[in-house]
């Protein structure tokens, strides 16, 4: 994975943006296809690692995600959005905007950002450390396929756990928004509950969960690619970890933008405020 260039050599076309980005994106797509092929092939050697990685994701992300979404819901949706609606005399409509914002855009992206920072970096650092110690080559010599036994369980674990984390983040964000709106702007508890799901449907829920699955796949593949493509020793591992976070967040934001545009194009009635 990845190519290194000798020191002092002239850069080739593939070493200069945007060709470098295209080259890396193609390698990530190839890694994703390889994971898909391994997933469909026979054998269960990777499933124990899948269970371990799924539990690790929940342990490392859950508490941080709850705190971040609670604070984000309290400050952004509760205080900021509530202040604007309160000045317009429509504080009773604030509750209707909260689940829409968290299910369609903010909540999923915040969940992806936390997962990229906590899990994506862990995957990149772990695979990168094994790469610079030649452990991956040693595993291949022993007949243990690194993509199947190391990359695949991590990608699948992220795909399975992201919808769970998305719902936990959604509930924490809504709780934070409730505390901000009801606590600071004297909105009644009854009006908040009555308006809470006014603009939300089951379609929003399933679309949000599907987006979380897509984000999980993006984070897993980018983080794994960055780890497998490490070169340059410990410094290269640190550089790959930093690049992983940026690439995951940018990739999720770009795909989320396209996803939302497609979602609203297919279901235009969902954008009507009720």
C-alpha positions as CSV (number, residue, x, y, z in Angstrom):
1,X,0.0,0.0,0.0
2,X,1.4,3.4,-1.0
3,X,4.7,4.1,-2.8
4,X,7.8,5.7,-1.4
5,X,10.2,7.9,-3.4
6,X,13.9,8.0,-2.9
7,X,15.3,11.1,-1.2
8,X,16.3,13.7,-3.7
9,X,14.4,12.2,-6.6
10,X,12.3,14.3,-8.9
11,X,8.6,14.0,-8.1
12,X,6.5,12.1,-10.6
13,X,3.0,13.2,-11.9
14,X,1.3,10.9,-9.3
15,X,3.3,12.7,-6.5
16,X,1.7,16.1,-7.2
17,X,-1.9,17.1,-6.4
18,X,-4.5,16.5,-7.7
19,X,-3.0,13.3,-9.2
20,X,-1.8,12.3,-5.7
21,X,-5.3,12.6,-4.4
22,X,-6.7,10.6,-7.3
23,X,-4.1,8.0,-6.8
24,X,-4.8,7.7,-3.0
25,X,-8.6,7.7,-3.6
26,X,-8.2,4.9,-6.1
27,X,-6.1,2.9,-3.6
28,X,-8.8,3.4,-0.9
29,X,-11.6,2.3,-3.3
30,X,-9.5,-0.8,-4.1
31,X,-9.0,-1.5,-0.4
32,X,-12.8,-1.2,0.1
33,X,-13.5,-3.6,-2.7
34,X,-11.0,-6.0,-1.3
35,X,-12.7,-5.9,2.1
36,X,-16.1,-6.5,0.3
37,X,-14.6,-9.5,-1.4
38,X,-13.1,-10.9,1.8
39,X,-16.5,-10.3,3.6
40,X,-18.3,-12.5,1.0
41,X,-15.6,-15.2,1.0
42,X,-15.9,-18.3,3.1
43,X,-14.3,-18.5,6.6
44,X,-14.9,-17.0,10.0
45,X,-11.3,-16.4,11.2
46,X,-12.0,-12.6,11.5
47,X,-15.2,-12.7,13.5
48,X,-13.6,-13.0,16.9
49,X,-11.5,-9.9,16.1
50,X,-14.8,-8.2,14.9
51,X,-16.3,-8.7,18.4
52,X,-13.2,-7.4,20.1
53,X,-13.2,-4.3,17.9
54,X,-16.9,-3.6,18.3
55,X,-16.6,-3.6,22.1
56,X,-13.5,-1.4,21.9
57,X,-15.3,1.1,19.8
58,X,-18.1,1.4,22.4
59,X,-15.6,1.7,25.2
60,X,-13.5,4.4,23.6
61,X,-16.3,6.5,22.0
62,X,-19.5,6.2,24.0
63,X,-18.7,8.6,26.9
64,X,-16.9,11.1,24.8
65,X,-19.8,11.1,22.2
66,X,-22.4,11.7,24.9
67,X,-20.5,14.6,26.4
68,X,-19.8,16.2,23.0
69,X,-23.4,15.8,21.7
70,X,-24.8,17.0,25.0
71,X,-22.7,20.1,24.9
72,X,-23.3,20.7,21.2
73,X,-27.1,20.3,21.6
74,X,-27.1,22.6,24.6
75,X,-25.0,25.4,23.0
76,X,-25.9,25.2,19.3
77,X,-29.4,23.9,19.1
78,X,-30.5,25.1,22.6
79,X,-28.8,28.4,23.3
80,X,-28.0,29.7,19.8
81,X,-31.0,28.5,17.8
82,X,-33.3,29.0,20.7
83,X,-32.1,32.6,21.1
84,X,-32.9,33.4,17.4
85,X,-36.4,31.8,17.6
86,X,-37.1,33.5,21.0
87,X,-36.4,36.9,19.5
88,X,-38.9,36.1,16.8
89,X,-41.5,35.0,19.3
90,X,-41.4,31.4,18.0
91,X,-39.6,29.6,20.8
92,X,-42.4,27.0,20.8
93,X,-41.2,25.9,17.4
94,X,-37.6,25.4,18.5
95,X,-38.3,21.8,19.5
96,X,-39.3,20.9,16.0
97,X,-36.0,21.9,14.5
98,X,-33.8,19.8,16.9
99,X,-34.4,16.2,15.7
100,X,-34.3,17.4,12.1
101,X,-30.9,19.0,12.5
102,X,-29.5,16.1,14.4
103,X,-30.9,13.3,12.3
104,X,-30.2,14.8,8.9
105,X,-26.9,16.7,9.3
106,X,-25.3,17.8,12.6
107,X,-25.7,14.7,14.8
108,X,-24.3,12.2,12.2
109,X,-21.4,14.4,11.3
110,X,-20.5,15.0,15.0
111,X,-20.7,11.3,15.6
112,X,-18.4,10.7,12.6
113,X,-15.9,13.3,13.8
114,X,-15.7,11.8,17.3
115,X,-15.3,8.3,15.8
116,X,-12.6,9.5,13.4
117,X,-10.7,11.2,16.2
118,X,-11.0,8.2,18.6
119,X,-11.2,5.1,16.5
120,X,-9.8,6.2,13.1
121,X,-6.5,7.3,14.7
122,X,-6.3,4.1,16.8
123,X,-6.7,2.0,13.6
124,X,-4.1,4.0,11.7
125,X,-1.6,4.0,14.6
126,X,-2.0,0.3,15.2
127,X,-1.7,-0.8,11.6
128,X,1.1,1.8,11.0
129,X,3.1,0.5,13.9
130,X,2.8,-3.0,12.7
131,X,3.8,-1.9,9.2
132,X,7.1,-0.2,10.2
133,X,8.0,-3.2,12.4
134,X,7.4,-5.5,9.4
135,X,4.8,-7.4,11.3
136,X,2.3,-7.3,8.4
137,X,4.9,-8.9,6.1
138,X,5.6,-11.5,8.7
139,X,1.9,-12.3,9.0
140,X,1.7,-12.7,5.2
141,X,4.6,-15.1,5.3
142,X,2.8,-17.2,7.9
143,X,-0.3,-17.3,5.7
144,X,-2.3,-14.8,7.7
145,X,-3.8,-12.3,5.3
146,X,-3.6,-8.8,6.9
147,X,-6.6,-7.3,5.0
148,X,-8.8,-10.2,6.0
149,X,-7.8,-10.6,9.6
150,X,-6.9,-7.0,10.6
151,X,-8.6,-4.5,8.2
152,X,-11.9,-6.3,7.6
153,X,-13.0,-6.7,11.2
154,X,-12.2,-3.1,12.0
155,X,-14.1,-1.8,9.0
156,X,-17.1,-4.0,9.7
157,X,-17.1,-3.1,13.4
158,X,-17.3,0.6,12.5
159,X,-20.1,-0.1,10.1
160,X,-22.1,-2.0,12.7
161,X,-21.4,0.4,15.6
162,X,-21.9,3.7,13.9
163,X,-25.7,3.4,13.8
164,X,-25.7,2.6,17.5
165,X,-23.4,5.6,18.2
166,X,-25.6,7.8,16.0
167,X,-28.7,7.0,18.1
168,X,-26.9,7.6,21.3
169,X,-25.6,10.9,20.0
170,X,-29.0,11.9,18.8
171,X,-30.6,11.3,22.2
172,X,-27.7,13.2,24.0
173,X,-28.0,16.1,21.6
174,X,-31.8,16.3,22.0
175,X,-31.4,16.3,25.8
176,X,-28.9,19.1,25.6
177,X,-31.2,21.1,23.3
178,X,-34.1,20.5,25.7
179,X,-32.0,21.8,28.7
180,X,-31.1,24.9,26.8
181,X,-34.5,25.7,25.3
182,X,-36.6,25.0,28.4
183,X,-34.0,26.1,31.0
184,X,-32.9,29.4,29.4
185,X,-35.9,30.6,27.4
186,X,-38.8,29.5,29.6
187,X,-40.3,27.3,27.0
188,X,-42.7,24.8,28.5
189,X,-42.0,21.1,28.8
190,X,-45.4,20.3,27.2
191,X,-44.8,22.5,24.1
192,X,-41.4,21.0,23.6
193,X,-42.7,17.4,23.7
194,X,-45.7,18.3,21.6
195,X,-43.6,19.9,18.8
196,X,-40.6,17.6,19.1
197,X,-41.4,15.2,16.2
198,X,-43.6,17.6,14.2
199,X,-41.1,17.7,11.3
200,X,-39.6,14.3,11.6
201,X,-40.6,11.0,10.2
202,X,-39.4,7.4,10.1
203,X,-37.8,8.3,6.8
204,X,-35.5,10.7,8.5
205,X,-34.5,8.1,11.0
206,X,-33.6,5.4,8.5
207,X,-31.8,7.9,6.2
208,X,-29.7,9.0,9.2
209,X,-28.9,5.4,10.1
210,X,-27.9,4.6,6.5
211,X,-25.7,7.7,6.5
212,X,-24.0,6.6,9.7
213,X,-23.3,3.2,8.1
214,X,-21.7,4.9,5.1
215,X,-19.6,7.2,7.4
216,X,-18.5,4.1,9.3
217,X,-17.3,2.5,6.1
218,X,-15.5,5.7,5.0
219,X,-13.7,6.1,8.4
220,X,-12.7,2.4,8.5
221,X,-11.3,2.3,5.0
222,X,-9.5,5.7,5.2
223,X,-7.9,4.8,8.6
224,X,-6.9,1.4,7.4
225,X,-5.4,2.7,4.2
226,X,-3.4,5.4,6.1
227,X,-2.0,2.7,8.4
228,X,-1.1,0.3,5.6
229,X,0.6,3.0,3.6
230,X,2.8,4.3,6.4
231,X,6.5,4.8,5.7
232,X,9.3,6.7,7.4
233,X,9.3,5.1,10.8
234,X,7.6,6.6,13.9
235,X,7.4,10.0,12.3
236,X,5.5,8.6,9.4
237,X,3.0,7.0,11.8
238,X,2.4,10.3,13.5
239,X,2.0,12.0,10.1
240,X,-0.5,9.3,9.0
241,X,-2.5,9.7,12.2
242,X,-2.9,13.4,11.6
243,X,-3.8,12.9,7.9
244,X,-6.3,10.2,8.9
245,X,-8.4,12.6,11.0
246,X,-8.5,15.3,8.4
247,X,-9.2,12.9,5.5
248,X,-12.0,11.2,7.5
249,X,-13.8,14.4,8.4
250,X,-13.4,15.9,4.9
251,X,-14.6,12.7,3.3
252,X,-17.6,12.3,5.6
253,X,-18.6,16.0,5.1
254,X,-18.3,15.7,1.3
255,X,-20.3,12.4,1.1
256,X,-22.8,13.8,3.6
257,X,-23.4,16.8,1.4
258,X,-24.1,14.6,-1.7
259,X,-26.2,12.2,0.4
260,X,-28.4,15.0,1.8
261,X,-28.8,16.6,-1.7
262,X,-29.8,13.2,-3.1
263,X,-32.1,12.5,-0.2
264,X,-34.0,15.8,-0.6
265,X,-34.1,15.3,-4.4
266,X,-35.8,11.9,-4.1
267,X,-38.1,12.9,-1.2
268,X,-38.8,16.7,-1.6
269,X,-41.8,16.6,0.6
270,X,-39.6,15.8,3.6
271,X,-38.3,19.4,3.5
272,X,-41.8,20.9,4.1
273,X,-42.1,22.4,7.6
274,X,-45.3,21.4,9.4
